[in-house]
Amino acid sequence: MAGATPEVTRTDDVAAIRELAVACGLEDSEDDAEEVVAAWGARAGTGLVGAIVLERDDGLDVVNWLAVDAEFRGRGLAGRLYAELEREARRRGVRRLWVTARAPEFFARQGFVPLATGPESPQLLRACAACRQYGRTCRPQALHKDSGESGASPGGSS
Ligand SMILES: CC(C)(COP(=O)(O)OP(=O)(O)OC[C@H]1O[C@@H](n2cnc3c(N)ncnc32)[C@H](O)[C@@H]1OP(=O)(O)O)[C@@H](O)C(=O)NCCC(=O)NCCS
């Protein structure tokens, strides 16, 4: 399965995405204030091996649940997933994307910049304080990207 090139498509199966994300080490929060705007999955054979979700959280357009199965990492799949999300966000007229990132370096590669301080920071990190991974296995960073910022080319073209 790891040899196949996964296909990235839109999906409504957010439960499967959350399951993959948790298997990849992300914490499933009890906080369900976010509204799912659009979601994408990467499939190899019948299995979900990558995912990303665009959410609307109290007025902010947020990237969530980015995860790639360990066997498929390091070949641009997260970049392809993010490229799909960014395209859709631009199509919807989103001016600024936000993320609470466990892997801030990945998002920096996509042109995101860290949020020093600001009213959005507590909102973006609100679920983190209660998380058992916070400060131990996860040191999250809040970042944002404006539609005018280019950044490193988001991987892939699918
Ligand atoms: C983070 C994750 C999604 C990256 O998936 P991936 O498919 O391996 O990423 P890509 O191959 O598309 O990487 C794109 C670029 O980001 C860099 N990158 C990816 N993950 C990185 C990380 N954790 N730290 C630093 N750089 C990273 C890659 O080196 C690559 O750079 P390059 O373009 O110079 O080669 C994956 O490692 C994962 O699922 N991790 C566990 C869950 C997680 O932390 N999710 C992120 C939540 S914010």
The ligand as an SDF file (V2000), in Angstrom:
LIG
                    3D

 48 50  0  0  0  0  0  0  0  0999 V2000
    2.9730   16.9220    9.8090 C   0  0  0  0  0  0  0  0  0  0  0  0
    2.5820   15.8860    8.7320 C   0  0  0  0  0  0  0  0  0  0  0  0
    1.1130   16.0560    8.3670 C   0  0  0  0  0  0  0  0  0  0  0  0
    3.4670   16.1050    7.4940 C   0  0  0  0  0  0  0  0  0  0  0  0
    3.0580   15.1950    6.4690 O   0  0  0  0  0  0  0  0  0  0  0  0
    4.0080   14.8940    5.1970 P   0  0  0  0  0  0  0  0  0  0  0  0
    3.1530   14.3210    4.1170 O   0  0  0  0  0  0  0  0  0  0  0  0
    5.1860   14.0910    5.6220 O   0  0  0  0  0  0  0  0  0  0  0  0
    4.5010   16.3520    4.8090 O   0  0  0  0  0  0  0  0  0  0  0  0
    5.0810   16.8110    3.3860 P   0  0  0  0  0  0  0  0  0  0  0  0
    5.8890   15.6610    2.8200 O   0  0  0  0  0  0  0  0  0  0  0  0
    3.9980   17.3500    2.5300 O   0  0  0  0  0  0  0  0  0  0  0  0
    6.0620   17.9850    3.8500 O   0  0  0  0  0  0  0  0  0  0  0  0
    6.0920   19.2410    3.2010 C   0  0  0  0  0  0  0  0  0  0  0  0
    7.2670   20.0290    3.7660 C   0  0  0  0  0  0  0  0  0  0  0  0
    7.0810   20.2800    5.1600 O   0  0  0  0  0  0  0  0  0  0  0  0
    8.1810   19.7420    5.9040 C   0  0  0  0  0  0  0  0  0  0  0  0
    7.6570   19.0850    7.1040 N   0  0  0  0  0  0  0  0  0  0  0  0
    6.6290   18.2290    7.1750 C   0  0  0  0  0  0  0  0  0  0  0  0
    6.4280   17.8520    8.4410 N   0  0  0  0  0  0  0  0  0  0  0  0
    7.3460   18.4960    9.1910 C   0  0  0  0  0  0  0  0  0  0  0  0
    7.6420   18.5200   10.5740 C   0  0  0  0  0  0  0  0  0  0  0  0
    6.9330   17.8030   11.4780 N   0  0  0  0  0  0  0  0  0  0  0  0
    8.6410   19.3100   10.9990 N   0  0  0  0  0  0  0  0  0  0  0  0
    9.3670   20.0290   10.1110 C   0  0  0  0  0  0  0  0  0  0  0  0
    9.1440   20.0460    8.7710 N   0  0  0  0  0  0  0  0  0  0  0  0
    8.1420   19.2800    8.3250 C   0  0  0  0  0  0  0  0  0  0  0  0
    8.8060   18.7070    5.0060 C   0  0  0  0  0  0  0  0  0  0  0  0
   10.1840   18.5560    5.2930 O   0  0  0  0  0  0  0  0  0  0  0  0
    8.5880   19.2820    3.6370 C   0  0  0  0  0  0  0  0  0  0  0  0
    9.5850   20.2410    3.3480 O   0  0  0  0  0  0  0  0  0  0  0  0
   10.2320   20.3130    1.8780 P   0  0  0  0  0  0  0  0  0  0  0  0
    9.1230   20.8500    1.0040 O   0  0  0  0  0  0  0  0  0  0  0  0
   11.3660   21.2290    2.0560 O   0  0  0  0  0  0  0  0  0  0  0  0
   10.6090   18.9180    1.5130 O   0  0  0  0  0  0  0  0  0  0  0  0
    2.8390   14.4330    9.2500 C   0  0  0  0  0  0  0  0  0  0  0  0
    4.1710   14.3310    9.7070 O   0  0  0  0  0  0  0  0  0  0  0  0
    1.8910   13.9920   10.3710 C   0  0  0  0  0  0  0  0  0  0  0  0
    0.7800   13.5220   10.1190 O   0  0  0  0  0  0  0  0  0  0  0  0
    2.3330   14.1290   11.6410 N   0  0  0  0  0  0  0  0  0  0  0  0
    1.5540   13.7180   12.8010 C   0  0  0  0  0  0  0  0  0  0  0  0
    0.2850   14.5740   12.9860 C   0  0  0  0  0  0  0  0  0  0  0  0
    0.6170   16.0480   13.0260 C   0  0  0  0  0  0  0  0  0  0  0  0
    1.5270   16.4960   13.7200 O   0  0  0  0  0  0  0  0  0  0  0  0
   -0.1770   16.8300   12.2430 N   0  0  0  0  0  0  0  0  0  0  0  0
    0.0610   18.2590   12.1010 C   0  0  0  0  0  0  0  0  0  0  0  0
   -0.9100   18.9970   12.9420 C   0  0  0  0  0  0  0  0  0  0  0  0
   -0.5570   20.7490   12.8930 S   0  0  0  0  0  0  0  0  0  0  0  0
  1  2  1  0
  2  3  1  0
  2  4  1  0
  2 36  1  0
  4  5  1  0
  5  6  1  0
  6  7  2  0
  6  8  1  0
  6  9  1  0
  9 10  1  0
 10 11  2  0
 10 12  1  0
 10 13  1  0
 13 14  1  0
 14 15  1  0
 15 16  1  0
 15 30  1  0
 16 17  1  0
 17 18  1  0
 17 28  1  0
 18 19  1  0
 18 27  1  0
 19 20  2  0
 20 21  1  0
 21 22  1  0
 21 27  2  0
 22 23  1  0
 22 24  2  0
 24 25  1  0
 25 26  2  0
 26 27  1  0
 28 29  1  0
 28 30  1  0
 30 31  1  0
 31 32  1  0
 32 33  2  0
 32 34  1  0
 32 35  1  0
 36 37  1  0
 36 38  1  0
 38 39  2  0
 38 40  1  0
 40 41  1  0
 41 42  1  0
 42 43  1  0
 43 44  2  0
 43 45  1  0
 45 46  1  0
 46 47  1  0
 47 48  1  0
M  END
$$$$
